[in-house]
Amino acid sequence: MSLPKPTAERLSRLAHLLERRNAGGDFVSSADLERLTGWPSHTIRKDISSLPDASGISTTTGYDPVRLAGAIR
């Protein structure tokens, strides 16, 4: 499956951001990611849901940044 170019670019930037900010595995919400990136949280959630390995990345407390960055990469 091929991702649309804008989605792939956002996910690549998101992975880079998550890897740089890795704060000991603290979970991040889509609202946290919206504040960090300026992208709407619904766009972030949609992009993440398009990943082939998206299952198990999200919990009720948010996203595990290490697992999310790994799934993007």
WOWO-V620247 format. One record per residue. N is the residue number from 0. RES is the residue in one small letter. PHI is phi in degrees with one decimal (none if undefined). NEAR is the number of other C-alpha atoms within 10 Angstrom. D_FIRST is the distance of its C-alpha to the first C-alpha in Angstrom with 2 decimals. Layout:
BEGIN
n = <N,N>
res = <RES,RES>
phi = <PHI,PHI>
near = <NEAR,NEAR>
d_first = <D_FIRST,D_FIRST>
END
This chain:
BEGIN
n = <0,1,2,3,4,5,6,7,8,9,10,11,12,13,14,15,16,17,18,19,20,21,22,23,24,25,26,27,28,29,30,31,32,33,34,35,36,37,38,39,40,41,42,43,44,45,46,47,48,49,50,51,52,53,54,55,56,57,58,59,60,61,62,63,64,65,66,67,68,69,70,71,72>
res = <m,s,l,p,k,p,t,a,e,r,l,s,r,l,a,h,l,l,e,r,r,n,a,g,g,d,f,v,s,s,a,d,l,e,r,l,t,g,w,p,s,h,t,i,r,k,d,i,s,s,l,p,d,a,s,g,i,s,t,t,t,g,y,d,p,v,r,l,a,g,a,i,r>
phi = <none,-104.3,-84.7,-59.2,-55.0,-60.9,-65.0,-60.4,-66.4,-63.4,-63.5,-62.4,-64.7,-65.3,-60.1,-61.7,-61.8,-64.4,-67.3,-72.2,-98.6,-43.9,-107.3,72.9,85.7,-60.4,-71.6,-124.6,-93.6,-65.2,-67.7,-61.1,-66.9,-62.8,-63.9,-74.4,-105.2,86.5,-86.4,-60.1,-61.4,-67.3,-68.6,-61.8,-62.8,-64.1,-60.2,-64.5,-67.0,-81.9,-71.3,-60.7,-102.0,-74.3,-66.9,84.9,-82.3,-97.4,-130.7,-67.1,-95.6,123.2,-104.5,-78.7,-60.8,-68.7,-66.1,-65.3,-60.4,-64.8,-67.0,-68.4,-68.0>
near = <6,7,12,10,9,10,17,16,12,17,22,15,14,21,20,14,16,20,15,9,11,14,11,8,12,13,17,17,20,19,17,13,19,15,12,11,15,10,14,13,17,12,14,20,15,11,19,24,14,15,18,10,14,15,11,10,18,20,12,7,10,15,21,20,25,18,17,23,20,14,17,19,10>
d_first = <0.00,3.77,6.56,9.77,12.35,14.84,12.69,11.77,15.49,16.79,14.98,16.28,19.68,19.63,19.06,21.89,24.06,23.62,24.49,27.52,28.77,28.34,31.44,31.89,29.04,30.19,27.68,26.53,25.90,23.78,27.23,27.99,24.81,25.76,29.18,27.87,25.37,26.81,23.52,23.92,23.20,21.27,18.84,18.57,18.02,15.31,13.46,14.05,13.03,9.44,9.30,8.20,11.92,13.46,15.92,19.33,19.00,21.03,24.57,27.39,28.58,25.43,22.83,23.74,23.24,22.98,20.31,18.35,18.66,17.66,14.46,13.61,14.74>
END
